[in-house]
Amino acid sequence: MESLSQSLRRRIEQGGPITVADYMAEAAGHYYNSRDPFGAAGDFTTAPEISQMFGELVGLWCAMVWQMLGSPDRVVLAEIGPGRGTLMNDLLRAAAAVPPFLKAAEVWLVETSPRLAARQRQTLAGRDVNWCESFDQLPDGPLLLVANELFDALPVRQFEKRDGTWFERMVGCTEQGFEFVIGPQAQPDLPADVLDAPDGSVAEVCAQGRELAKQIGRRLNRQPGMALVVDYGHVRSGTGDTLQALSRHRFHAVLETPGNADLTAHVDFQSLAAAAVPARAWGPMTQGDFLRLLGIETRAAMLAQAGGEKVAAEIMGQMRRLIDADEMGTLFKALALASPTLAAPPGFVC
């Protein structure tokens, strides 16, 4: 059976270099359909896998937003890119504290990987959950949407400025392996201040992320609801090569053994918010501030008090990993997208 490296090499040899986005898309499709990448035994660990507190506080956030929506008898509670189902499982357990919300919630997971969907069914066994493969397949109705570490995995195009002109960065190949090459002249869809960057600058555009944000924005303008996006990235559009690969929790060469490492790029929150108009954007704010405002320190103290000294140390260590500036607290951001008429979401300020 032909490997992904062989398939990509043949494609490039026949048709010429491919975009970075095409390379990422091919690698990601193979990657997520061939393994469970999460946790200590995988390649990376997400916030829900670090601590139950993350999912519990997101569950609290959803319950409060449901109340803001007027406590409808039915609400579509959806997660896109749900990993192992850990976040949704913790969310629903916390939601049990608000029985009317739990009763109203029609749970949907948006997942394209059959392997991960099978794992989610194990995690959420005994719960009433629905699956679909794309956002536009979600049923109509008031919406609560969660996307944790989804947008960073979507393919980005890369552009490089030379002699005052922007060119698309492509992926070619030699006998030694894959390599970045300069492609055709381009006009990336970026703010003027980014386009004015000096020669040698690299810029990234995530068209798939913008399109998803656009779909979410249209839905929230048509029907009431909110979306919570948590991911790592930058507040404003800028320059920089942020493409990276992780394997076994260590950095991996981006163009080495495609499909066998997790490929991601920093999220451009400014572009997501702009694409989601007419939905209103709140934030982004740092993950640390967001979780503090939702009460993670109080929750951690409660969990620590219920256990022994060793458990207390573990709980406090998990909290620090989620909120400290030198851990996930600053690099990771929270962005809320909301129907235009709604007030500020919980944890966000004007």
N, C-alpha and C positions, 0 to 999 in steps of 0.2 A: 504494500500500500504506500502511495506517495506521501511523504511528509509535507508539512506546511512549508518548510524551508525550500524543499524541492519544487513545490507548486508555485511559490512566489518567485523563485529563480526562473522557472520556465516562463511565467507570465511577463517578467521584466525583460528577459531575453527576446521574447516575441514582440512585445509592444512598447518597450522602453520603460524608463523609470516611472514609478507610481508615486502618488502623493503620500505624505506622512499619514494623512487621515485614512487612506486606503490600507496602508500597512497596519495601522492600529486596529482598524475594523476587522481585518483578516485574523490578526493575532488574537484579538479579544474573543472573537467567535469561537476559535479553536480552544482557547484557554478556559473559558467558562463552561464549555460543553464537555470538558475532559477531566475535570477535577473539582474537589471542594477546596477552594483556596483560603478559607477563613481559619482563624485560630492559630494556636501554637504549632499545630502539626502542618499548617498550610504556609502561605506566603506572606500574609499580613493579618492584622487584627483590627477590627473596627470597634467603635465605641460600645455597641451593644454586647460584643463579646468580652469587653473589658469588665463591664459591670452591669448588673441588672438595673442600677439606678438610672442609667441613661434612658432605657425603654420605659421605665416607670414614669419618669418626668415627662417624656413625650406623651405618654398616655394621659397624664394630668393635663397637659397642654391641650390635647384633643378634646377632653371632656369640657374644659372651660370654653373652648371655641364653640363646641356644640351648644353650650348654653347661650353664647353670644348670638348664635344663629336662631335663637328662639326655641331651643330644645325640640327640634322636629321629631316626629314619630319614626322617621327613617332617615338615615344619613349614610352615604357611601364613605366608608372608612378604608382608604386604599394606601398601600405602600408600593412604590415602584423601585425595583432593584432590592428585593427583601433578603438577600443573602441566604442564611440558614433558616430564617423565620424567627430568629431570636428576639429582634426588636419588637415585632408584632406580638409575640408571645408575652413578653414583659409588659407591653402596652395594654394588652387585654386583661392581664392579671391585675394591673393597677386600676383599670377602668371598672373592675368589679366593685370598687368603692363607690361608684356612681351607677347603681343598677339601671336607672332609666336610660342612661347613655349606652350602656352595654347592650341593652335590649334593642335600642334603635339602630345600632351599628350593623350595617351590612358589609362584611369584611371582604376585601378584594386584594389579591397580590398580583402585581404585574411582573411577569417573569418569562424570559425567553429560553432559559436553559432547562431542558428536561431533567438533568441531573440535580440542579439546585431545587427545582420544583418538588422532586421526590424527597429531598432532605427537608424542605419546608413542611411537607405533609407529615413527616415523622415528628418534627418539632411541635406542630400545631394539631397533633392527633386529638380527636375528641371535640375540636372546635368547628364551628360552622364557617368555613372559608371557601371563597371562590377564587379561581385563577383566570387570568387572561394574558395575552402576549404584548399588548400595547395600550398606551394611555387612552387612545380613542375608542377602545373596546369597553371602557368602564360604563356602567349604566348611568342614566340621567338621575338627577337628584342633588340635594345639598351634598357638598363634597368636603372631606377632610383628607388631605393627601400628604404623605410623608416620603421624603427622598433623602436617605442618608448615604453619603459616599456613592452617589450614582453619577453625578455630572462629571466628576474627575476621570471616570473611566470611558467617557464618550470621545470619539476620535477628534483630533484637532488637525487643522492644516497649519503648516509653519511657513513663515515668510522671512526672508533675509534682505536687508537693505545694503546695496552696493552702488557706489558712485551716484548717490542721490535717487536711486530707483529700487523699487521693491521687486523681488523675484521669489517665486515659490520654491521652497525647499522640497526636494524629492528623495526617494529611496531607490538607488540603483544597486548593482552588484558587480563584483569582480570574482576572480577565481578564489580570492581569499575570503569572500563573504559579502554581506550587505554593507552599503555605505551611503552617506548623505551626499547628494549632488545638487547643484543649482539648476532649477528648471526655468520655465518661461517667465517673462515679465508679468507682474500681477498688480492688481489694485485691491488690496485687502479691505474688507468692510470694517474699518476701525476709526475711532475719533481722530480729529485733525491733529491733536497734540501727540498722539502715538505715531501717526504717519510722519510727523516732523522729526522723529527720533534720528540720531546720527547714524552714519554708515557703520555697518557691523552689527546693528541691532537685529534681534530676532523677535518676531511677533507671532502670536497664535490666535486662531479663530476656530471656535467650536460650533460649526453650523448645526450639527445635530442637537446640541444643547440649546441653542437659540430657538430651533424649531419646536422642541419640546416645551420650552418656556412660553413660546407663542401659543401653543395649543392649550396650555394650562391657563394662560391669561384670558383667552377667548372663552374657555369654559367658565371661569370665575366671573366673567362679565355677564355671562348668560344665565348662570345659576349660582346661588349663594355658596360660599365656602372659602376655605383657606388651604394653602399648601405650605409646608415647612421643609425647607431645603437646608441640610447641614452637610458641609463639605469643606475641604481645604482649598485655599486660593486667596486671591487679592480683591480688595474692596473696589478698586478702580482699574479700568483697562490700562495696560502698560506693556512694556517689552520684557523679553527674557525667555530663554529656552527652559521650560519647566518639565519637559517630557522626561519621565523616569520609569525604570522597571525595578520590580522587587521580586526576589525569589528566596524562599526560606528566610524571610525577614531581613534580607541583605540586599543592597543595591546590586543590580545586574545590568550588564551592557544592553542598551536599548535595542540594538540591531542583532543581538546574538540569540540564536535558537528561538525565533519568533513562535509565539503560542505556548511557551513554557515558562513565562514570567508575567507578572501583572504589570500592564502598561497604563500609566495615568499621566495627567497634566493638570496643573493648577486651574481652578475654576475662576472665570472672569465674572464676578458677581454683578458688576455694572452692566455688562452686556445682557445677562440673564434678566435683570430688572427691566431694562429697556425693551427687551423682546416681549416681556409679559404684559406690557401696556395693551389694553386699558385696565388690567388688574393693578392694584396698588401694591407697591413694594415697601416693606418695613425692614430696616436694617440695610446691609448686614451688620451684625454685631458679633463679637467674639463668642465662641462656644463657652468659654469660661464664664463670661458675664451672663450669658443666656441661662446656663444651668444654675448659676448662683441665684439669679432672680426667680427661678422656678423652685428654689429651696433645696438644692442638692446637699448643702452643708447640714441642714436639719435632718434630711433623710439619712445621710451618712451617720450622723450621731445616733439616730434611732436604731439603725442596723448594728452599729458597733456596740451599743449598750445591750442589745439582745444576745450577743455572742461573748465568747471569752476574749482574753487578751490577744491571742493570735488572730482571731476573726476580726477584731477591732483594727488591728494593724493592717490587715489585708483590705478592709473596707476603706480606710483612710488613704491607703496607697492607691486604690482604684480611683478614688475621688480626685486625688492630686494629679493622676495621669490624665483625667478628663478636663481639668480646669486650670492647671498651672500653666504659666506663660511659657516655660521651657519644655512643656509636654505638648498636649493637644489644645490647650486653652486659648492660645492666640492665633496660631496658624489656621485652625478650623473656625469657620464662621457659620452663623445661622441667619437665614434670609426667609422672611415670610412673604408670600404672595396672597393677596386677599381681594375679595370682591370690593369694588370701589367705595361702596357705602358703609362698609364695616369700620368700627373703631379699631384702635391699636390692639394687636394680638397680645396675649399674655407673654410677659418676658420682653416685650419690645416697647420702646418709648417713642414719642413724637420727635 
